[in-house]
Amino acid sequence: MKYNNKLELIDAIKSNADLFIREYYDIKDEGMNTFYEEIEYSPYQMLVFCIGWMDLVLSWEEEEQNGIQKTVLATEWKWNDLDWLYQSFYDRYKKFSLKELVDNFNQKIDSIIQLINNLSDEDLFNEGRRDWLRQMVKNLVCAD
């Protein structure tokens, strides 16, 4: 997807985040590890996957702001073999209740939107300025 400005990007994030998280309001804690036929992952895994990626985006931007890292997407990562990364997400959030995860997801969305609001359109959309954005837009809050 191509966005003309940060307001379009924010609207898309809000819309997709709302569609995604709405599914979790009717799930009980007992059902968060249930696998459904049409989805390869449990609700817990899907939610933690999204939270984990937002954690990465926020940390990459913090590093970029502090001049620590120019290229935020680790070049040594094999993008078709990230099970180790997903497992780290699952391990980090394994003791969270569903409500805590939903609240965490919503807080991360707010942080991402705040981050975007603090950047210029040039920073957001010009090639080579914010590499993390391309990854986020590609997987737009796990809802596309």
FIVOVO-675813 format. One line per 10 residues: number of its first residue (from 1); for each residue y, x, z of N, C-alpha, C. Coordinates in steps of 0.001 Angstrom, whole numbers, plus 524288, in hexadecimal, padded with zeros to 5 digits. Layout:
REM residues N
NUM	Y:X:Z:Y:X:Z:Y:X:Z ~ ...
REM end
This chain:
REM residues 144
1	7FB62:8033D:80000:80000:80000:80000:804D9:80366:80000 ~ 808CC:8018A:7FD82:80DC3:80448:7FD6C:811C8:800DF:80022 ~ 814B9:80359:80390:818D4:800A0:8066B:81E06:802DD:804B5 ~ 821D6:7FF78:803FF:826FB:80126:80239:82A64:80322:806A4 ~ 82944:80172:80B61:82C54:8032A:80FDD:82935:80235:814D4 ~ 82B4B:80420:8192B:82863:803C7:81E12:827E1:7FE34:8200D ~ 82B7A:7FAC9:81EA7:82AF0:7F554:82052:82625:7F2C8:81DDF ~ 82522:7F3EA:818E9:82068:7F1EB:8165C:81B88:7F423:818F3 ~ 81BAA:7F922:81A3A:8173E:7FB9B:81CD4:81654:7F929:82231 ~ 81A6D:7F87A:82536:819FB:7F61F:82A6A:817EA:7F091:82A0C
11	819E1:7ED8D:82657:817F3:7E832:825A4:8121D:7E82D:8246D ~ 8106B:7EBC4:8211E:80ADD:7EC15:81FC2:80795:7ED9E:82480 ~ 80985:7F14A:8278F:806B0:7F2EE:82C41:8063F:7EE69:83012 ~ 80A99:7EBCB:8310C:80A8C:7E758:834AC:806C8:7E31D:832D6 ~ 8070D:7E1D0:82DE4:803BF:7DDAF:82BB6:7FDF7:7DF1B:82C17 ~ 7FC9A:7E3CB:82A68:7F726:7E579:82A8F:7F52E:7E62D:83023 ~ 7F87F:7E833:83385:7F6F5:7E8DA:838FF:7F5F0:7E391:83B7D ~ 7F93E:7DFD0:83A5E:7F88B:7DA8C:83C8B:7F37F:7D813:83A93 ~ 7F276:7D88B:83588:7ED97:7D675:83359:7E8D7:7D90B:835D2 ~ 7E925:7DE26:83683:7E4CA:7E113:838B8:7E3D8:7DF9C:83E6B
21	7E7E0:7DFD1:841A9:7E728:7DF26:8474D:7E618:7D97E:848C4 ~ 7E7D1:7D5E8:84593:7E6DB:7D055:8469A:7E106:7CF35:84734 ~ 7DDD7:7D207:8445A:7D82A:7D156:8449F:7D5FD:7D285:84A07 ~ 7D8BC:7D5A5:84D08:7D6C5:7D772:85217:7D81D:7D3D1:8569D ~ 7DB9A:7D03B:855CC:7DD39:7CCC9:85A08:7D8F2:7C904:85BBC ~ 7D53E:7C7E4:85859:7D104:7C443:859AE:7CBFC:7C705:85B4C ~ 7CBF2:7CC27:85B49:7C744:7CF16:85CB3:7C74A:7D008:8629B ~ 7C2DE:7CF69:864F7:7C236:7D08C:86A8C:7C051:7D62B:86B23 ~ 7C12C:7D86A:86FC1:7BF6D:7DDC9:870B6:7B9A7:7DE81:86F6A ~ 7B67E:7DA85:8709A:7B0D6:7DAEF:86F91:7AFA4:7DB6D:869BD
31	7B319:7D987:8666E:7B222:7D9A3:860D1:7B49D:7DE26:85DF5 ~ 7B73A:7E18A:860CE:7BA16:7E59F:85E09:7B690:7E9DB:85BB1 ~ 7B1B2:7EA35:85D5B:7AE14:7EE00:85B12:7AA0B:7EB73:85780 ~ 7AAF4:7E690:85625:7A775:7E3B1:852B1:7A882:7E533:84D03 ~ 7A455:7E60B:84A17:7A4D9:7E724:84482:7A41B:7E20F:84185 ~ 7A777:7E130:83DBB:7A72A:7DC86:83A79:7A53D:7DE1D:83515 ~ 7A239:7DAA7:832A7:79FC4:7DBEE:82D9B:7A3A3:7DDC3:8297E ~ 7A820:7DB33:82927:7ABD1:7DC67:824F4:7AF17:7E155:825F5 ~ 7AEAE:7E37C:82AB8:7B1BA:7E820:82C1E:7ADFB:7EC3E:82E41 ~ 7AECD:7F11B:82CC4:7AB56:7F557:82E78:7AC75:7F72F:833FF
41	7B0C8:7F577:8363F:7B277:7F76A:83B53:7B328:7F2ED:83F2A ~ 7B2DA:7F43C:8442E:7B3E6:7F057:84833:7B9D1:7EF9E:848B9 ~ 7BB80:7EB4A:84B1A:7C123:7EAAA:84C0C:7C36B:7EF47:84F16 ~ 7C082:7F131:852F3:7C23D:7F5B7:855F7:7C334:7FA67:85263 ~ 7BF7C:7FB93:84F00:7C001:8000F:84B87:7C4A7:7FF7B:847DA ~ 7C550:7FADA:845AB:7C9B4:7F9F4:8420E:7CEF1:7FAB6:844CB ~ 7CF5F:7F87D:8496C:7D449:7F8DA:84C4D:7D568:7FE77:84DF3 ~ 7D17C:80129:84FF0:7D22B:80690:8519E:7D343:80A1E:84CF3 ~ 7D0DA:80904:8488D:7D1DC:80BF4:843C5:7D7AC:80BA9:84265 ~ 7D9E1:806FB:84286:7DF6F:8064D:84133:7E2F8:808E6:84535
51	7E1C2:80843:84A2D:7E4DF:80AB0:84E50:7E4A0:8109F:84DC9 ~ 7E002:812AF:84CD1:7DF65:81852:84C3D:7E2A2:81A86:847CC ~ 7E2A6:817D2:8434E:7E5D1:819AC:83EEC:7EBA0:8195B:84029 ~ 7ED42:81535:842DD:7F2CB:814E4:84449:7F435:81938:84823 ~ 7F0A7:81A81:84BBF:7F180:81EF3:84F44:7F276:823EE:84C16 ~ 7EF37:824B8:84817:7EFCB:82965:844D0:7F50E:82974:84202 ~ 7F679:8250F:83FAF:7FB76:824C0:83CDE:7FFF6:8261D:84089 ~ 7FFE8:823CF:8452E:80421:824D7:848F3:80425:82A90:84AAE ~ 7FF90:82CD5:84B77:7FF66:8325A:84D10:80101:835EA:84894 ~ 7FF81:8348E:843B8:80121:837B2:83F42:8070A:837AB:83EB1
61	80961:8332F:83F67:80F12:832E4:83EED:811AE:835ED:84354 ~ 80F8C:83594:84804:811C3:83892:84C62:81175:83E6E:84B37 ~ 80D0D:8402C:84922:80C81:845A6:847A2:81071:8471E:8436E ~ 8110E:843B2:83F92:814BE:844D6:83B63:81A50:84526:83D8C ~ 81BB3:8419B:84117:820E3:841AD:8437B:821CB:846B5:84693 ~ 81DAB:848C9:848E7:81E12:84D90:84BFD:81D30:8527B:848C8 ~ 81C85:851E7:843A8:81BD7:85665:8403B:816AA:85937:840EA ~ 812D8:8568F:8432C:80DD4:8590B:8444D:80A58:85933:83F7A ~ 80A8F:85525:83C52:806DA:854AB:83807:809A1:85282:83340 ~ 80935:8553E:82EE0:80BAE:8535A:82A1C:8083C:84F71:8273D
71	8033F:850A1:826B0:7FF9C:84D22:82418:7FC57:84A8A:82844 ~ 7FD35:84577:828F9:7FACB:842D3:82D5D:7F51A:84176:82C7D ~ 7F392:840B0:827B9:7EE1E:83F5E:826B5:7EAFF:8446A:8265F ~ 7E795:8450D:82A1F:7E4A6:849F1:82A85:7E18C:84AEF:82585 ~ 7E28F:84F4C:8230C:7E00C:85067:81E0C:7DA4C:851A1:81EA2 ~ 7D8A5:85328:82355:7D316:85452:8240C:7CFCD:84F6C:824D7 ~ 7D245:84AF5:82580:7CF59:8461A:8263C:7CC9B:8449C:8212D ~ 7C7D5:842EE:821A5:7C503:840BE:81D30:7C5A7:83AD9:81D9A ~ 7C8BC:838AA:81A2F:7CA5F:83332:81AA4:7C5E7:82F5B:819ED ~ 7C18B:83121:817D0:7BCFB:82DAF:8175E:7B924:82E8D:81BD8
81	7BAB1:831B7:81FB2:7B74A:832D6:82426:7BA97:8334E:8291E ~ 7BC77:82EE3:82AFD:7BFD8:82ED9:82F97:7BD44:82C39:83447 ~ 7B812:82C0F:8344D:7B564:82996:838B5:7B6ED:82C15:83DE1 ~ 7B79F:83127:83E00:7B934:833E3:842C0:7BE77:831EF:844B8 ~ 7C210:830BF:8410D:7C737:82ECF:84285:7C6C8:8294F:844CE ~ 7C3D5:825FD:84225:7C330:820A0:8440D:7C081:82098:8495A ~ 7BCB8:82413:84A20:7BA18:82460:84F2E:7BDF4:825F6:8537A ~ 7C1AE:82959:85217:7C59C:82ADD:85601:7C907:82631:8577C ~ 7CA12:822C4:853B1:7CD02:81DFD:854E6:7C9CE:81A94:858A1 ~ 7C4DC:819CB:85753:7C178:81677:85A86:7C102:818A1:86015
91	7C066:81DC2:86086:7BFEC:82036:865AA:7C4EF:81F8B:868DB ~ 7C95A:82019:86650:7CE63:81FBE:8690C:7CF57:81A4B:86B4F ~ 7CD8F:81645:868A1:7CECB:810ED:86A32:7CA1A:80DDB:86C48 ~ 7C5E3:81088:86D8C:7C11A:80DCB:86EFD:7C191:80A96:87400 ~ 7C51A:80BE2:8777A:7C58E:80901:87C69:7C9C8:804C8:87C40 ~ 7CC34:803FC:877C4:7D053:8001A:87747:7CDF7:7FAAD:8767F ~ 7D059:7F6CE:878F2:7CED0:7F164:877F4:7D119:7EFBF:872B3 ~ 7CF44:7EB62:870AF:7D157:7E961:86BC4:7D732:7E845:86C49 ~ 7D8C9:7E5FC:87099:7DE59:7E4D7:87166:7E187:7E9E6:8716A ~ 7DF98:7EDF2:87404:7E253:7F2F4:87416:7E2B8:7F549:86E99
101	7DE9B:7F4B2:86B89:7DEB1:7F6AE:8662A:7E295:7F3AB:862D2 ~ 7E2A1:7EE80:86360:7E656:7EB49:86064:7EBED:7ECC3:861EA ~ 7ECEA:7ED4B:866F6:7F221:7EEDC:868BE:7F38D:7F440:866A9 ~ 7EFD1:7F7E2:866B6:7F0B7:7FD20:864B9:7F1F2:7FCF6:85EE3 ~ 7EEFC:7F9DD:85BF7:7EFF1:7F940:8565A:7F586:7F761:8556D ~ 7F71F:7F34B:85836:7FC62:7F120:85782:80099:7F517:858FA ~ 7FFAF:7F81B:85D15:8036B:7FC2D:85E96:803CE:8006B:85A6C ~ 7FF62:801D6:85829:7FF66:805D6:8540F:80256:803DB:84F38 ~ 8018B:7FEEA:84DE2:80469:7FCA7:84971:80A40:7FCF7:84A81 ~ 80BE2:7FB85:84F38:81170:7FBD8:850A1:8136B:80174:8502F
111	81049:8053B:851DA:811D1:80ABE:85180:8124A:80C8B:84BD7 ~ 80E9F:80ADA:8488F:80ED2:80C3A:842F8:813C3:809EA:84083 ~ 814F0:8050F:841C2:8199D:80283:83F94:81E8D:8053A:84181 ~ 81EAF:806A4:84672:8232D:80980:8488A:823CD:80EBD:845C3 ~ 81F6D:8116C:844EE:81F90:81662:84227:821D9:815A8:83CAE ~ 82004:811B1:839ED:821E3:810B4:8349A:827AA:80F54:834A7 ~ 8294D:80C31:8386E:82ED3:80ACB:838CF:83249:80F8B:839A5 ~ 83032:8139C:83C21:8333D:8184E:83D3F:8335E:81C34:838C6 ~ 83070:81B2A:834A6:83060:81EA5:8301F:83367:81C34:82BA2 ~ 83578:81F78:82849:83839:81D91:823A3:83443:81C10:81F70
121	83609:818F2:81BB5:832B1:817B0:81739:83113:81CB0:81463 ~ 8349B:8206D:81420:83368:8256E:81191:82EED:82830:8145F ~ 82F38:82869:81990:82B05:82AE1:81C8D:825DC:82808:81BD0 ~ 82624:822F8:81B79:82162:81FD5:81B20:81ED7:81FF0:815C2 ~ 821F9:82005:811AE:81FCB:81F0C:80C85:8200E:82397:808AB ~ 822DB:827AA:809E1:8230D:82C18:8064C:81E3A:82F7E:8070E ~ 81BF0:83112:802CF:8172D:83445:802CE:817E7:8391E:80626 ~ 81404:83A1F:8097B:81403:83ECD:80CA6:8172B:83E7E:811A7 ~ 819A9:83A0C:812AE:81CEB:839A1:81763:819C5:837F7:81C2A ~ 816A6:833F1:81BA8:81377:831FE:81FFD:80E0C:830D3:81DDA
131	80AB0:834DD:81DD8:80579:83443:81BA1:80238:83035:81E8B ~ 80321:82FA5:823A0:80027:82BCB:826A3:80102:82649:82497 ~ 8059C:82556:82243:806CD:82017:8205A:8030F:81E74:81C07 ~ 801C1:82216:81897:7FE38:820B8:81456:7F8EC:81EFB:81668 ~ 7F70B:82197:81A86:7F213:82000:81CDA:7F292:81AA1:81F61 ~ 7F6E8:819BD:8221F:7F797:814BD:824BE:7F822:8104C:820D0 ~ 7FB40:8111D:81CCB:7FBFD:80D05:818E4:7F6DA:80BF4:81617 ~ 7F3E6:81003:8150D:7EEE2:80F67:8126B:7EB39:80BDF:8158F ~ 7EB5C:80C77:81AA7:7E7E8:80964:81E21:7EAF0:80550:8213E ~ 7EF5D:803C4:81F54:7F33D:8008A:82201:7F113:7FD5D:8267B
141	7F11E:7FFC3:82AEA:7EF8B:7FD5F:82FE0:7EA31:7FACC:82F56 ~ 7E6D5:7FD32:82C6B:7E156:7FB8F:82C1C:7E09C:7F610:829E9 ~ 7E483:7F3D4:8278E:7E41D:7EE61:825FF:7E3CF:7ED80:82021 ~ 7E4E5:7F171:81D02:7E4AE:7F08D:81754:7DF23:7F05C:8156D
REM end
